[in-house]
C-alpha cells in the first residue's frame, strides 16, 4: 500500500481510536472491540477502500495479564490489490467480540476455530460451536496454559 493510500485509509478512519502498526510492510492497526463492526463496514463498503474479502483470521494468546488474547483479520481489496491486517485486543478473563460475519461471511469458520481452540466468544455469531474438539470438552488446546502433553483422560480415546 502506497503512502497516499495509507493516508486515505487513516483519513477514512479518523473518527476512531486506532493504533497503526506495520507487519512486514503490510499496514496493520488495532481497533477497539466496540468499534470493530463500524470500522469493518467502512473498510468493506467505502468506494475508495473496498476491502471486500476476509481471507484469514487467527487468534493469538499473548499470555499476559491484560488483554491476553487477540484476533487478527487478514483483509484484501481485490480491486486495489491491497492488504491490511486488523487486530483486536481481547480481555484476559472474558475474551469476546462481535462476530464479523455480518460484514464478511468468510469469517464464519475462522471465528469458529478461534472459539474452539482458544475460547474466544463471538457475539451474534449464527452458528458458534466447536469444530475439532468434542462439545463436552471444557478446555481450549491452543491456549498457552494448556499442557503440552494434553490432559490425561480428558477425551475418551477409541479402543484399539
FIKOLZA-1660 file (N, C-alpha, C; in steps of 0.1 Angstrom, whole numbers, plus 5000, padded with zeros to 4 digits):
% residues 160
   i   px   py   pz ch aa at
   1 5009 4988 5000  A  X  N
   1 5000 5000 5000  A  X CA
   1 5009 5012 5000  A  X  C
   2 5006 5021 4991  A  X  N
   2 5014 5033 4990  A  X CA
   2 5011 5043 5002  A  X  C
   3 5020 5053 5003  A  X  N
   3 5018 5062 5014  A  X CA
   3 5005 5070 5012  A  X  C
   4 5002 5074 5000  A  X  N
   4 4989 5081 4997  A  X CA
   4 4977 5073 5001  A  X  C
   5 4978 5060 4997  A  X  N
   5 4966 5051 5001  A  X CA
   5 4965 5049 5016  A  X  C
   6 4976 5048 5023  A  X  N
   6 4976 5047 5037  A  X CA
   6 4971 5059 5044  A  X  C
   7 4974 5071 5038  A  X  N
   7 4969 5084 5043  A  X CA
   7 4954 5084 5041  A  X  C
   8 4949 5079 5030  A  X  N
   8 4935 5079 5027  A  X CA
   8 4928 5070 5037  A  X  C
   9 4934 5058 5040  A  X  N
   9 4928 5049 5050  A  X CA
   9 4927 5056 5063  A  X  C
  10 4938 5062 5067  A  X  N
  10 4938 5069 5080  A  X CA
  10 4927 5080 5081  A  X  C
  11 4925 5087 5070  A  X  N
  11 4915 5098 5069  A  X CA
  11 4901 5092 5071  A  X  C
  12 4899 5081 5064  A  X  N
  12 4885 5075 5065  A  X CA
  12 4882 5070 5079  A  X  C
  13 4893 5066 5086  A  X  N
  13 4891 5061 5100  A  X CA
  13 4894 5070 5111  A  X  C
  14 4895 5083 5108  A  X  N
  14 4900 5093 5117  A  X CA
  14 4891 5095 5130  A  X  C
  15 4878 5091 5129  A  X  N
  15 4869 5092 5140  A  X CA
  15 4870 5081 5150  A  X  C
  16 4879 5072 5148  A  X  N
  16 4880 5060 5157  A  X CA
  16 4894 5060 5164  A  X  C
  17 4895 5054 5175  A  X  N
  17 4907 5053 5183  A  X CA
  17 4915 5041 5177  A  X  C
  18 4924 5044 5168  A  X  N
  18 4931 5033 5161  A  X CA
  18 4946 5035 5163  A  X  C
  19 4953 5024 5166  A  X  N
  19 4968 5024 5167  A  X CA
  19 4973 5017 5155  A  X  C
  20 4981 5024 5147  A  X  N
  20 4986 5019 5134  A  X CA
  20 5000 5012 5136  A  X  C
  21 5002 5001 5130  A  X  N
  21 5015 4994 5130  A  X CA
  21 5018 4989 5116  A  X  C
  22 5028 4981 5116  A  X  N
  22 5032 4975 5103  A  X CA
  22 5036 4961 5105  A  X  C
  23 5032 4952 5096  A  X  N
  23 5036 4938 5097  A  X CA
  23 5043 4934 5084  A  X  C
  24 5056 4935 5085  A  X  N
  24 5065 4931 5073  A  X CA
  24 5061 4939 5061  A  X  C
  25 5058 4952 5062  A  X  N
  25 5055 4960 5051  A  X CA
  25 5040 4961 5048  A  X  C
  26 5032 4954 5055  A  X  N
  26 5017 4954 5053  A  X CA
  26 5011 4963 5064  A  X  C
  27 5003 4972 5061  A  X  N
  27 4997 4980 5072  A  X CA
  27 4988 4972 5081  A  X  C
  28 4989 4975 5094  A  X  N
  28 4981 4968 5104  A  X CA
  28 4977 4978 5114  A  X  C
  29 4965 4976 5120  A  X  N
  29 4961 4985 5130  A  X CA
  29 4952 4978 5140  A  X  C
  30 4953 4983 5153  A  X  N
  30 4945 4978 5164  A  X CA
  30 4932 4987 5164  A  X  C
  31 4921 4980 5166  A  X  N
  31 4908 4986 5167  A  X CA
  31 4902 4982 5180  A  X  C
  32 4895 4992 5187  A  X  N
  32 4888 4988 5199  A  X CA
  32 4877 4979 5196  A  X  C
  33 4874 4969 5204  A  X  N
  33 4864 4959 5201  A  X CA
  33 4850 4965 5200  A  X  C
  34 4848 4976 5206  A  X  N
  34 4835 4982 5205  A  X CA
  34 4833 4989 5191  A  X  C
  35 4843 4992 5184  A  X  N
  35 4843 4999 5171  A  X CA
  35 4844 4989 5160  A  X  C
  36 4846 4977 5162  A  X  N
  36 4851 4968 5151  A  X CA
  36 4840 4967 5140  A  X  C
  37 4828 4966 5143  A  X  N
  37 4818 4965 5132  A  X CA
  37 4817 4978 5124  A  X  C
  38 4818 4989 5130  A  X  N
  38 4817 5002 5123  A  X CA
  38 4829 5004 5114  A  X  C
  39 4841 5001 5120  A  X  N
  39 4854 5002 5112  A  X CA
  39 4853 4992 5100  A  X  C
  40 4850 4980 5102  A  X  N
  40 4850 4970 5092  A  X CA
  40 4840 4973 5081  A  X  C
  41 4828 4979 5084  A  X  N
  41 4819 4983 5074  A  X CA
  41 4824 4994 5065  A  X  C
  42 4832 5003 5071  A  X  N
  42 4838 5013 5063  A  X CA
  42 4849 5007 5054  A  X  C
  43 4857 4998 5059  A  X  N
  43 4867 4992 5051  A  X CA
  43 4862 4984 5039  A  X  C
  44 4850 4978 5041  A  X  N
  44 4844 4970 5031  A  X CA
  44 4836 4978 5021  A  X  C
  45 4828 4988 5026  A  X  N
  45 4819 4994 5018  A  X CA
  45 4823 5008 5012  A  X  C
  46 4833 5014 5017  A  X  N
  46 4838 5027 5012  A  X CA
  46 4843 5025 4998  A  X  C
  47 4838 5033 4989  A  X  N
  47 4841 5031 4974  A  X CA
  47 4856 5033 4971  A  X  C
  48 4864 5040 4980  A  X  N
  48 4878 5041 4977  A  X CA
  48 4887 5031 4984  A  X  C
  49 4881 5023 4993  A  X  N
  49 4889 5013 5000  A  X CA
  49 4886 4999 4995  A  X  C
  50 4873 4995 4996  A  X  N
  50 4868 4982 4991  A  X CA
  50 4876 4970 4995  A  X  C
  51 4878 4968 5008  A  X  N
  51 4884 4956 5013  A  X CA
  51 4873 4946 5014  A  X  C
  52 4870 4939 5002  A  X  N
  52 4859 4931 5000  A  X CA
  52 4861 4916 5005  A  X  C
  53 4872 4913 5009  A  X  N
  53 4875 4899 5012  A  X CA
  53 4883 4897 5025  A  X  C
  54 4877 4889 5034  A  X  N
  54 4884 4884 5046  A  X CA
  54 4890 4871 5043  A  X  C
  55 4903 4871 5040  A  X  N
  55 4910 4858 5036  A  X CA
  55 4915 4849 5047  A  X  C
  56 4916 4855 5059  A  X  N
  56 4920 4846 5070  A  X CA
  56 4918 4854 5083  A  X  C
  57 4917 4847 5094  A  X  N
  57 4917 4853 5107  A  X CA
  57 4923 4843 5117  A  X  C
  58 4931 4848 5126  A  X  N
  58 4938 4840 5135  A  X CA
  58 4937 4845 5149  A  X  C
  59 4937 4836 5159  A  X  N
  59 4937 4841 5173  A  X CA
  59 4951 4839 5179  A  X  C
  60 4954 4848 5188  A  X  N
  60 4967 4847 5195  A  X CA
  60 4965 4848 5210  A  X  C
  61 4973 4840 5217  A  X  N
  61 4974 4841 5231  A  X CA
  61 4987 4847 5235  A  X  C
  62 4987 4860 5239  A  X  N
  62 4999 4867 5243  A  X CA
  62 5004 4863 5256  A  X  C
  63 4996 4856 5264  A  X  N
  63 4999 4851 5278  A  X CA
  63 5004 4862 5287  A  X  C
  64 4997 4873 5287  A  X  N
  64 5000 4884 5296  A  X CA
  64 4987 4887 5304  A  X  C
  65 4988 4894 5315  A  X  N
  65 4977 4896 5324  A  X CA
  65 4966 4905 5318  A  X  C
  66 4969 4916 5311  A  X  N
  66 4959 4925 5305  A  X CA
  66 4959 4922 5290  A  X  C
  67 4946 4921 5285  A  X  N
  67 4944 4919 5270  A  X CA
  67 4952 4907 5265  A  X  C
  68 4950 4896 5271  A  X  N
  68 4958 4884 5268  A  X CA
  68 4956 4879 5254  A  X  C
  69 4943 4880 5249  A  X  N
  69 4940 4874 5236  A  X CA
  69 4939 4885 5225  A  X  C
  70 4940 4881 5213  A  X  N
  70 4940 4890 5202  A  X CA
  70 4934 4882 5190  A  X  C
  71 4926 4889 5182  A  X  N
  71 4921 4884 5169  A  X CA
  71 4927 4892 5158  A  X  C
  72 4932 4886 5148  A  X  N
  72 4939 4893 5137  A  X CA
  72 4931 4888 5124  A  X  C
  73 4926 4898 5117  A  X  N
  73 4919 4895 5104  A  X CA
  73 4927 4900 5093  A  X  C
  74 4929 4892 5083  A  X  N
  74 4937 4895 5071  A  X CA
  74 4927 4899 5060  A  X  C
  75 4926 4912 5056  A  X  N
  75 4917 4917 5046  A  X CA
  75 4924 4920 5033  A  X  C
  76 4916 4918 5022  A  X  N
  76 4922 4920 5009  A  X CA
  76 4912 4928 5001  A  X  C
  77 4917 4938 4994  A  X  N
  77 4910 4946 4984  A  X CA
  77 4914 4940 4970  A  X  C
  78 4905 4933 4964  A  X  N
  78 4909 4927 4951  A  X CA
  78 4910 4938 4940  A  X  C
  79 4901 4947 4941  A  X  N
  79 4902 4958 4931  A  X CA
  79 4914 4966 4932  A  X  C
  80 4918 4969 4944  A  X  N
  80 4930 4978 4946  A  X CA
  80 4943 4970 4948  A  X  C
  81 4942 4957 4949  A  X  N
  81 4954 4948 4951  A  X CA
  81 4961 4953 4964  A  X  C
  82 4954 4954 4975  A  X  N
  82 4960 4958 4987  A  X CA
  82 4955 4949 4999  A  X  C
  83 4963 4948 5009  A  X  N
  83 4961 4940 5020  A  X CA
  83 4963 4948 5033  A  X  C
  84 4954 4946 5043  A  X  N
  84 4956 4952 5056  A  X CA
  84 4953 4941 5067  A  X  C
  85 4959 4943 5078  A  X  N
  85 4955 4934 5090  A  X CA
  85 4948 4943 5100  A  X  C
  86 4937 4938 5105  A  X  N
  86 4931 4945 5116  A  X CA
  86 4932 4936 5128  A  X  C
  87 4935 4942 5140  A  X  N
  87 4938 4935 5152  A  X CA
  87 4929 4940 5163  A  X  C
  88 4924 4931 5171  A  X  N
  88 4915 4934 5182  A  X CA
  88 4920 4928 5194  A  X  C
  89 4924 4936 5204  A  X  N
  89 4928 4930 5217  A  X CA
  89 4916 4926 5225  A  X  C
  90 4917 4915 5232  A  X  N
  90 4905 4910 5240  A  X CA
  90 4909 4907 5254  A  X  C
  91 4899 4909 5263  A  X  N
  91 4901 4907 5277  A  X CA
  91 4906 4893 5281  A  X  C
  92 4914 4893 5291  A  X  N
  92 4920 4880 5296  A  X CA
  92 4910 4871 5302  A  X  C
  93 4901 4876 5310  A  X  N
  93 4891 4868 5317  A  X CA
  93 4879 4864 5309  A  X  C
  94 4875 4873 5300  A  X  N
  94 4863 4871 5292  A  X CA
  94 4865 4876 5278  A  X  C
  95 4873 4867 5270  A  X  N
  95 4876 4872 5256  A  X CA
  95 4864 4870 5247  A  X  C
  96 4859 4882 5243  A  X  N
  96 4847 4882 5234  A  X CA
  96 4847 4894 5226  A  X  C
  97 4841 4893 5214  A  X  N
  97 4839 4904 5205  A  X CA
  97 4828 4901 5196  A  X  C
  98 4823 4911 5189  A  X  N
  98 4812 4909 5179  A  X CA
  98 4818 4901 5167  A  X  C
  99 4809 4892 5162  A  X  N
  99 4813 4885 5150  A  X CA
  99 4814 4894 5138  A  X  C
 100 4823 4891 5129  A  X  N
 100 4824 4899 5117  A  X CA
 100 4816 4892 5105  A  X  C
 101 4808 4882 5108  A  X  N
 101 4801 4876 5097  A  X CA
 101 4791 4886 5090  A  X  C
 102 4785 4895 5098  A  X  N
 102 4776 4905 5090  A  X CA
 102 4784 4913 5080  A  X  C
 103 4797 4914 5081  A  X  N
 103 4805 4922 5071  A  X CA
 103 4811 4912 5061  A  X  C
 104 4818 4902 5066  A  X  N
 104 4824 4892 5056  A  X CA
 104 4819 4878 5061  A  X  C
 105 4811 4871 5053  A  X  N
 105 4806 4858 5056  A  X CA
 105 4818 4848 5058  A  X  C
 106 4829 4850 5051  A  X  N
 106 4840 4841 5052  A  X CA
 106 4846 4841 5066  A  X  C
 107 4843 4850 5075  A  X  N
 107 4848 4850 5089  A  X CA
 107 4842 4838 5097  A  X  C
 108 4832 4832 5092  A  X  N
 108 4824 4821 5099  A  X CA
 108 4834 4811 5105  A  X  C
 109 4840 4803 5097  A  X  N
 109 4848 4792 5102  A  X CA
 109 4861 4797 5109  A  X  C
 110 4866 4808 5105  A  X  N
 110 4878 4813 5112  A  X CA
 110 4874 4816 5127  A  X  C
 111 4862 4822 5129  A  X  N
 111 4858 4825 5142  A  X CA
 111 4854 4812 5150  A  X  C
 112 4848 4803 5143  A  X  N
 112 4845 4790 5150  A  X CA
 112 4858 4783 5155  A  X  C
 113 4868 4784 5147  A  X  N
 113 4881 4778 5150  A  X CA
 113 4887 4785 5163  A  X  C
 114 4886 4798 5163  A  X  N
 114 4891 4806 5174  A  X CA
 114 4883 4803 5187  A  X  C
 115 4870 4801 5185  A  X  N
 115 4862 4797 5196  A  X CA
 115 4866 4784 5202  A  X  C
 116 4867 4774 5193  A  X  N
 116 4870 4760 5197  A  X CA
 116 4884 4759 5203  A  X  C
 117 4894 4764 5197  A  X  N
 117 4908 4762 5201  A  X CA
 117 4913 4772 5211  A  X  C
 118 4908 4784 5211  A  X  N
 118 4913 4795 5220  A  X CA
 118 4903 4799 5230  A  X  C
 119 4890 4797 5228  A  X  N
 119 4880 4800 5238  A  X CA
 119 4875 4815 5236  A  X  C
 120 4876 4821 5225  A  X  N
 120 4871 4834 5222  A  X CA
 120 4857 4833 5218  A  X  C
 121 4848 4841 5225  A  X  N
 121 4834 4841 5222  A  X CA
 121 4831 4852 5212  A  X  C
 122 4823 4848 5201  A  X  N
 122 4819 4858 5191  A  X CA
 122 4805 4861 5192  A  X  C
 123 4801 4873 5197  A  X  N
 123 4788 4877 5199  A  X CA
 123 4780 4878 5186  A  X  C
 124 4768 4873 5186  A  X  N
 124 4759 4873 5174  A  X CA
 124 4764 4864 5162  A  X  C
 125 4773 4855 5165  A  X  N
 125 4777 4845 5155  A  X CA
 125 4765 4836 5153  A  X  C
 126 4761 4833 5141  A  X  N
 126 4749 4825 5138  A  X CA
 126 4751 4810 5141  A  X  C
 127 4763 4805 5143  A  X  N
 127 4765 4790 5145  A  X CA
 127 4778 4787 5152  A  X  C
 128 4779 4794 5164  A  X  N
 128 4791 4792 5172  A  X CA
 128 4792 4779 5179  A  X  C
 129 4799 4770 5174  A  X  N
 129 4801 4756 5180  A  X CA
 129 4815 4751 5177  A  X  C
 130 4818 4741 5184  A  X  N
 130 4832 4735 5182  A  X CA
 130 4833 4729 5168  A  X  C
 131 4846 4729 5163  A  X  N
 131 4849 4724 5150  A  X CA
 131 4857 4711 5152  A  X  C
 132 4867 4711 5161  A  X  N
 132 4876 4700 5162  A  X CA
 132 4874 4691 5174  A  X  C
 133 4872 4698 5185  A  X  N
 133 4871 4691 5198  A  X CA
 133 4856 4687 5201  A  X  C
 134 4854 4677 5209  A  X  N
 134 4840 4673 5213  A  X CA
 134 4833 4684 5220  A  X  C
 135 4820 4685 5219  A  X  N
 135 4812 4696 5225  A  X CA
 135 4814 4696 5240  A  X  C
 136 4816 4685 5247  A  X  N
 136 4817 4684 5261  A  X CA
 136 4831 4687 5266  A  X  C
 137 4841 4689 5257  A  X  N
 137 4855 4692 5261  A  X CA
 137 4855 4706 5266  A  X  C
 138 4860 4708 5279  A  X  N
 138 4859 4720 5285  A  X CA
 138 4872 4729 5284  A  X  C
 139 4882 4724 5277  A  X  N
 139 4895 4731 5275  A  X CA
 139 4896 4737 5261  A  X  C
 140 4907 4745 5260  A  X  N
 140 4910 4752 5247  A  X CA
 140 4924 4749 5244  A  X  C
 141 4927 4739 5235  A  X  N
 141 4941 4734 5233  A  X CA
 141 4951 4744 5228  A  X  C
 142 4948 4755 5222  A  X  N
 142 4958 4764 5217  A  X CA
 142 4962 4775 5227  A  X  C
 143 4956 4775 5239  A  X  N
 143 4960 4784 5249  A  X CA
 143 4973 4780 5254  A  X  C
 144 4981 4790 5258  A  X  N
 144 4995 4787 5262  A  X CA
 144 4995 4780 5276  A  X  C
 145 4984 4781 5283  A  X  N
 145 4984 4774 5296  A  X CA
 145 4979 4760 5295  A  X  C
 146 4976 4755 5283  A  X  N
 146 4972 4741 5281  A  X CA
 146 4984 4732 5281  A  X  C
 147 4984 4721 5289  A  X  N
 147 4996 4713 5290  A  X CA
 147 5000 4707 5276  A  X  C
 148 5013 4707 5274  A  X  N
 148 5019 4703 5261  A  X CA
 148 5015 4689 5258  A  X  C
 149 5014 4680 5268  A  X  N
 149 5010 4666 5265  A  X CA
 149 4995 4664 5267  A  X  C
 150 4988 4674 5268  A  X  N
 150 4973 4673 5269  A  X CA
 150 4969 4670 5284  A  X  C
 151 4957 4668 5286  A  X  N
 151 4951 4665 5299  A  X CA
 151 4947 4650 5299  A  X  C
 152 4954 4642 5307  A  X  N
 152 4951 4627 5307  A  X CA
 152 4936 4625 5310  A  X  C
 153 4931 4616 5302  A  X  N
 153 4917 4611 5303  A  X CA
 153 4906 4622 5301  A  X  C
 154 4910 4633 5295  A  X  N
 154 4900 4644 5292  A  X CA
 154 4892 4641 5280  A  X  C
 155 4896 4632 5271  A  X  N
 155 4889 4628 5260  A  X CA
 155 4889 4613 5259  A  X  C
 156 4878 4606 5258  A  X  N
 156 4878 4592 5257  A  X CA
 156 4884 4588 5243  A  X  C
 157 4894 4580 5243  A  X  N
 157 4900 4575 5230  A  X CA
 157 4894 4562 5226  A  X  C
 158 4894 4560 5213  A  X  N
 158 4888 4548 5207  A  X CA
 158 4896 4535 5212  A  X  C
 159 4889 4524 5213  A  X  N
 159 4896 4512 5217  A  X CA
 159 4904 4507 5205  A  X  C
 160 4915 4500 5208  A  X  N
 160 4924 4495 5197  A  X CA
 160 4918 4483 5191  A  X  C
% end
